[in-house]
Amino acid sequence: MRAALLRSLGERPACEDVPEPRPADGEVTVSVSACPLTNLDRARAAGRHFSAPARLPAICGSQAAGTLANGTRVLFRAAGGAMAERAVTRPAWCTPIPDGVDDAFAAAIQNPGVSAWTALAWRAKLRPGESVLVLGATGVAGQVAVQLARQLGAGRIVAAGRNPRVLAALPSLGADAILRLDRSDAELARSFRAEAAASNGFDVVLDYVWGQPTKVFIDTLGADDMELRFSRTRLVQIGVMAAQELSLSAEVLRSSGLEIVGSGTGNAPPLDVLGRHLDLVLDLLARGRLRIAVNRVRLAEVDRVWDLDQRGHRTVLIP
């Protein structure tokens, strides 16, 4: 069969012939219909993520859509790689795809949808009416996060990003205001302060960028007085589109209500909760309450599209 095979960390995978997967006891084979190309896939292949493959060569991809032997269409996870014509999974790792939902859209929404829902509902514990800032809202995950924040009852939502075309479309997805990140630190700080004032402060911040843009925002939270006050800004760190690190001021932490938590594999909710999150995301997708832009590409072209800027679309590989 054909699969996206990674032979060396830091290189692009290529579509090659590989042996058929052999399911072990308790596993099943899935005929793959659509596999998303995510930032996580790129980071793992580059060796920049803690879950980078320890043994090479390795088949890329960990999530996909496909069909079981009984004809059931499912989303599934695959420890041995999913960017292939067939993959092996466990029945407990499969979620049926609702009728009327295209496999490519289901595959594309799984990672950003569950990630955003978990960050908002599980890590930030967003309450109806609370204000939300999404840093990195022009990426695929950020666009989904804006929509889910609205679905979960957020009050005012501010979307911050770099892509002007996607920024202009975010109000139609639920954003009340947009903010350009590609400006000087001083200009960016003024914009953060103005939007925070209009929102009566940000209750929840979803951070997909880290690095300098996030540092500029955090620095706006500090106060230079000794007044006693209580406020909470729950910043959930999810992605690193700008940088892996930032310089954090101790004074800001002591003079503001900033609380920073991460959202990822090390602090995920139980599997049954994750499963409910995915079911809710798929239901919204089936009812037209959630949108995602998809770029379908043949699996054979994986090396050509691996490093391309997706410009707010999710590339989905079709075997």
C-alpha positions as CSV (number, residue, x, y, z in Angstrom):
1,M,0.0,0.0,0.0
2,R,1.0,3.7,-0.3
3,A,1.8,5.9,2.8
4,A,3.5,9.1,3.7
5,L,6.8,7.8,5.0
6,L,9.2,9.9,7.1
7,R,12.8,8.6,6.8
8,S,14.7,11.3,8.7
9,L,13.6,14.0,11.2
10,G,13.7,17.4,9.6
11,E,12.9,16.2,6.1
12,R,9.6,16.0,4.3
13,P,7.9,12.7,4.1
14,A,7.3,11.1,0.7
15,C,4.5,8.8,-0.6
16,E,6.1,5.3,-0.8
17,D,5.1,1.7,-0.9
18,V,5.0,0.1,2.5
19,P,3.9,-3.2,3.9
20,E,0.2,-3.7,4.8
21,P,-0.5,-3.0,8.5
22,R,-1.1,-6.1,10.6
23,P,-3.7,-5.6,13.4
24,A,-2.8,-7.2,16.7
25,D,-5.3,-8.7,19.1
26,G,-8.0,-6.1,19.9
27,E,-7.2,-4.0,16.8
28,V,-9.0,-3.5,13.5
29,T,-8.0,-2.3,10.1
30,V,-9.5,0.9,8.6
31,S,-9.6,1.9,5.0
32,V,-8.5,5.6,5.2
33,S,-10.5,8.1,3.3
34,A,-9.1,11.4,4.5
35,C,-6.2,12.4,6.7
36,P,-5.6,16.0,7.9
37,L,-2.1,17.6,7.7
38,T,-1.7,19.5,11.0
39,N,0.9,21.7,12.6
40,L,1.4,18.8,15.1
41,D,2.3,16.5,12.2
42,R,4.9,19.0,10.9
43,A,6.3,19.6,14.4
44,R,6.7,15.8,15.1
45,A,8.3,15.2,11.7
46,A,10.7,18.1,12.3
47,G,11.7,16.7,15.7
48,R,10.4,19.9,17.4
49,H,7.7,18.1,19.4
50,F,8.1,15.8,22.4
51,S,6.2,13.1,20.7
52,A,8.5,13.0,17.6
53,P,8.9,9.4,16.3
54,A,11.7,7.6,18.1
55,R,12.0,5.0,15.3
56,L,12.4,5.7,11.7
57,P,11.2,5.2,9.0
58,A,7.7,6.0,10.3
59,I,4.3,6.7,8.7
60,C,3.1,10.2,9.5
61,G,-0.3,11.2,10.9
62,S,-2.1,10.2,14.0
63,Q,-5.8,10.9,13.2
64,A,-7.9,10.3,10.1
65,A,-11.3,9.3,8.7
66,G,-12.0,6.0,7.2
67,T,-14.3,3.0,6.8
68,L,-14.3,-0.2,8.9
69,A,-14.8,-3.6,7.4
70,N,-18.5,-3.5,8.3
71,G,-19.0,-0.2,6.3
72,T,-19.1,2.2,9.3
73,R,-17.5,5.5,8.6
74,V,-15.4,6.6,11.6
75,L,-12.9,9.1,12.8
76,F,-10.0,7.2,14.5
77,R,-6.6,7.5,16.1
78,A,-3.7,5.4,14.9
79,A,-0.5,4.9,16.9
80,G,1.3,3.5,13.9
81,G,0.5,6.3,11.4
82,A,-2.7,7.3,9.6
83,M,-1.4,9.0,6.3
84,A,-1.8,5.8,4.3
85,E,-4.3,3.8,2.3
86,R,-5.0,1.6,5.4
87,A,-4.2,1.9,9.1
88,V,-4.7,0.0,12.3
89,T,-6.6,1.2,15.3
90,R,-8.6,0.0,18.3
91,P,-12.5,0.0,18.3
92,A,-12.3,2.3,21.4
93,W,-10.4,4.9,19.4
94,C,-13.2,5.1,16.7
95,T,-16.0,7.6,16.6
96,P,-18.8,7.3,14.0
97,I,-19.1,10.1,11.5
98,P,-22.7,11.5,11.4
99,D,-24.8,11.0,8.3
100,G,-24.4,14.0,6.0
101,V,-20.9,14.9,7.2
102,D,-18.2,14.6,4.5
103,D,-15.2,12.5,5.6
104,A,-12.7,15.3,4.7
105,F,-14.5,17.9,6.8
106,A,-14.9,15.4,9.7
107,A,-11.1,14.6,9.5
108,A,-10.2,18.3,9.3
109,I,-12.3,19.3,12.4
110,Q,-11.3,16.6,14.8
111,N,-8.0,18.0,16.1
112,P,-8.8,21.7,16.2
113,G,-12.4,21.2,17.3
114,V,-11.6,18.9,20.2
115,S,-8.5,21.0,21.2
116,A,-10.5,24.3,21.2
117,W,-13.5,22.8,23.1
118,T,-11.2,21.2,25.7
119,A,-9.2,24.5,26.1
120,L,-12.4,26.5,26.5
121,A,-14.6,24.2,28.6
122,W,-12.1,22.0,30.4
123,R,-9.0,24.1,31.0
124,A,-10.5,27.7,31.1
125,K,-13.9,26.6,32.3
126,L,-15.5,29.4,30.2
127,R,-18.8,30.7,31.6
128,P,-21.6,32.2,29.6
129,G,-21.1,36.0,29.1
130,E,-17.3,35.9,29.7
131,S,-15.0,37.8,27.3
132,V,-12.5,35.9,25.2
133,L,-9.4,36.8,23.3
134,V,-8.1,34.4,20.7
135,L,-4.4,34.9,19.8
136,G,-3.7,33.3,16.5
137,A,-7.3,33.4,15.3
138,T,-6.4,33.3,11.6
139,G,-5.1,29.8,11.8
140,V,-7.4,26.9,11.3
141,A,-7.6,26.1,15.0
142,G,-8.1,29.8,15.9
143,Q,-11.0,30.1,13.5
144,V,-12.6,27.0,15.0
145,A,-11.9,28.4,18.5
146,V,-13.8,31.7,17.7
147,Q,-16.8,29.7,16.6
148,L,-16.8,27.4,19.6
149,A,-16.4,30.3,22.0
150,R,-19.6,31.7,20.5
151,Q,-21.4,28.4,20.7
152,L,-20.3,28.0,24.4
153,G,-21.9,31.3,25.2
154,A,-19.0,33.7,25.4
155,G,-19.8,37.4,25.6
156,R,-17.4,39.6,23.7
157,I,-14.9,37.8,21.4
158,V,-11.8,39.5,20.1
159,A,-9.9,37.7,17.3
160,A,-6.2,38.5,16.8
161,G,-4.1,37.3,13.9
162,R,-1.9,38.2,10.9
163,N,-3.7,37.1,7.8
164,P,-5.9,40.1,6.7
165,R,-8.2,38.1,4.5
166,V,-9.0,35.6,7.2
167,L,-9.3,38.4,9.8
168,A,-11.9,40.2,7.7
169,A,-14.0,37.0,7.6
170,L,-13.9,36.3,11.4
171,P,-16.9,38.5,12.3
172,S,-19.0,36.2,10.2
173,L,-17.7,33.3,12.4
174,G,-18.6,35.1,15.7
175,A,-15.9,37.6,16.5
176,D,-17.0,41.0,17.8
177,A,-13.7,42.7,17.0
178,I,-10.5,41.9,15.1
179,L,-7.0,42.9,15.9
180,R,-3.8,42.8,13.7
181,L,-0.8,41.2,15.3
182,D,1.7,42.3,12.6
183,R,2.4,45.8,14.0
184,S,5.0,47.3,16.3
185,D,5.0,46.3,20.0
186,A,3.8,49.7,21.1
187,E,1.0,49.7,18.6
188,L,0.0,46.2,19.5
189,A,0.0,47.0,23.2
190,R,-2.3,50.0,22.6
191,S,-4.7,47.8,20.7
192,F,-4.7,45.1,23.4
193,R,-5.5,47.7,26.1
194,A,-8.2,49.3,24.0
195,E,-9.9,45.9,23.3
196,A,-9.5,44.9,26.9
197,A,-11.2,48.1,28.0
198,A,-14.1,47.5,25.6
199,S,-14.4,44.0,27.0
200,N,-14.1,45.0,30.6
201,G,-11.0,42.9,30.7
202,F,-10.4,39.5,29.1
203,D,-11.7,36.6,31.2
204,V,-10.2,33.9,28.9
205,V,-7.3,34.0,26.4
206,L,-6.6,31.2,24.0
207,D,-3.0,31.4,22.9
208,Y,-2.0,29.7,19.7
209,V,1.1,31.9,19.1
210,W,3.3,32.3,22.3
211,G,6.5,34.3,21.7
212,Q,6.5,38.1,21.3
213,P,2.8,38.7,20.6
214,T,1.8,36.9,23.8
215,K,4.5,38.7,25.8
216,V,3.2,42.1,24.6
217,F,-0.3,41.1,25.7
218,I,0.9,39.8,29.1
219,D,2.9,43.0,29.7
220,T,-0.3,45.1,29.3
221,L,-1.9,43.3,32.3
222,G,0.6,44.6,34.9
223,A,-0.1,47.5,37.2
224,D,2.3,50.0,38.7
225,D,0.5,50.8,41.9
226,M,-0.2,49.1,45.3
227,E,-4.0,49.1,45.0
228,L,-5.6,45.9,46.1
229,R,-7.8,44.4,43.4
230,F,-9.2,41.1,42.2
231,S,-9.3,40.0,38.6
232,R,-8.8,36.8,36.7
233,T,-7.4,36.4,33.2
234,R,-7.1,32.7,32.4
235,L,-4.6,32.3,29.6
236,V,-4.6,28.8,28.0
237,Q,-1.4,28.0,26.1
238,I,-2.1,25.8,23.1
239,G,0.2,26.5,20.2
240,V,3.5,28.1,19.3
241,M,3.1,29.7,15.9
242,A,5.3,32.6,16.8
243,A,7.9,31.1,19.1
244,Q,8.6,28.3,21.6
245,E,9.6,30.7,24.4
246,L,9.0,34.1,25.9
247,S,10.4,36.3,28.7
248,L,7.9,36.5,31.5
249,S,7.9,39.3,34.1
250,A,7.5,38.3,37.7
251,E,6.0,41.7,38.4
252,V,3.2,41.1,36.0
253,L,2.3,37.9,37.7
254,R,2.2,39.7,41.1
255,S,0.4,42.8,39.9
256,S,-2.3,41.2,37.8
257,G,-4.9,38.4,37.9
258,L,-3.0,36.4,35.2
259,E,-3.3,32.6,35.4
260,I,-1.4,30.5,32.8
261,V,-2.2,26.9,32.1
262,G,-1.4,24.7,29.1
263,S,-3.8,22.5,27.1
264,G,-2.3,19.4,25.6
265,T,-1.7,15.7,26.1
266,G,-0.2,16.2,29.6
267,N,-3.4,17.6,31.1
268,A,-6.1,16.2,28.9
269,P,-9.5,15.2,30.3
270,P,-10.5,11.5,30.6
271,L,-11.1,9.7,27.3
272,D,-14.9,9.6,27.8
273,V,-14.9,13.4,28.2
274,L,-12.8,13.8,25.0
275,G,-15.2,11.5,23.3
276,R,-18.1,13.7,24.3
277,H,-16.3,16.8,23.1
278,L,-15.8,15.2,19.7
279,D,-19.4,14.2,19.5
280,L,-20.5,17.7,20.3
281,V,-18.1,19.2,17.6
282,L,-19.4,16.7,15.0
283,D,-23.0,17.5,15.9
284,L,-22.3,21.3,15.3
285,L,-20.6,20.4,12.0
286,A,-23.6,18.3,10.9
287,R,-26.0,21.1,11.8
288,G,-24.1,23.7,9.9
289,R,-23.2,25.6,13.1
290,L,-19.4,25.0,12.7
291,R,-17.3,25.7,9.6
292,I,-13.8,24.8,8.4
293,A,-12.1,25.5,5.1
294,V,-10.6,22.4,3.5
295,N,-8.0,21.9,0.8
296,R,-8.1,18.4,-0.6
297,V,-4.8,17.0,-1.9
298,R,-3.9,13.5,-3.1
299,L,-1.7,11.6,-0.7
300,A,0.8,11.2,-3.5
301,E,1.5,14.9,-3.3
302,V,2.3,15.0,0.4
303,D,5.9,16.1,-0.2
304,R,4.8,19.0,-2.3
305,V,2.3,20.4,0.2
306,W,4.0,19.5,3.4
307,D,5.5,22.9,4.1
308,L,3.0,25.1,2.2
309,D,1.3,28.0,4.1
310,Q,-2.3,26.7,4.4
311,R,-3.6,30.3,4.6
312,G,-6.4,29.5,7.0
313,H,-7.3,26.2,5.2
314,R,-6.8,22.6,6.5
315,T,-5.0,20.4,4.0
316,V,-6.6,17.0,3.9
317,L,-4.7,14.1,2.2
318,I,-6.9,11.8,0.2
319,P,-5.4,8.3,-0.5
